[in-house]
Amino acid sequence: MSTTSEAGHVTGTRDKDYNLIWFTEQCLSNALRLETYIQDAEREGDNELADFFRKAQHESRKGGEQGKDYLRKRLSA
């Protein structure tokens, strides 16, 4: 069975719940990864690229926070 078609039969987790957990984790993981990219760009003196990565990091953090809010609401219900 392909993991893309798994609808909770194997894991016991519905896709929408899994998707929200995955999304949140990926956003937060991406924010961490982008910190390395920012440091690399700064080390090379490329402030334009560092700023680009900072903006992307901000959006990843925002997505992570929104995902955590959704999880908090849904887990407390």
Residue, then its C-alpha position, 0 to 999 in steps of 0.5 A: m500500500s502506498t503511503t500517499s493513499e493511506a487513510g488511517h487503515v494502517t496507522g490508525t490516523r486519519d489523513k487530515d490529522y496526519n497532514l496537520i502534524w506533518f505540516t507543522e513538523q515540516c515548517l518548524s524543521n524548515a525554520l531550523r534548516l534555514e538558520t544554517y542557510i542564513q549563516d552560510a549566506e552571511r559568512e559569504g557576505d551575501n546579505e541579499l540572500a541572507d535576507f531572502f532566507r530570513k523572510a522564508q524562515h519567518e514564514s516557516r515559523k508562522g506556518g509552524e505556529q499556525g499548525k500548533d494552534y490548530l493542533r492545540k484546538r483539535l487535541s483539547a476538543 
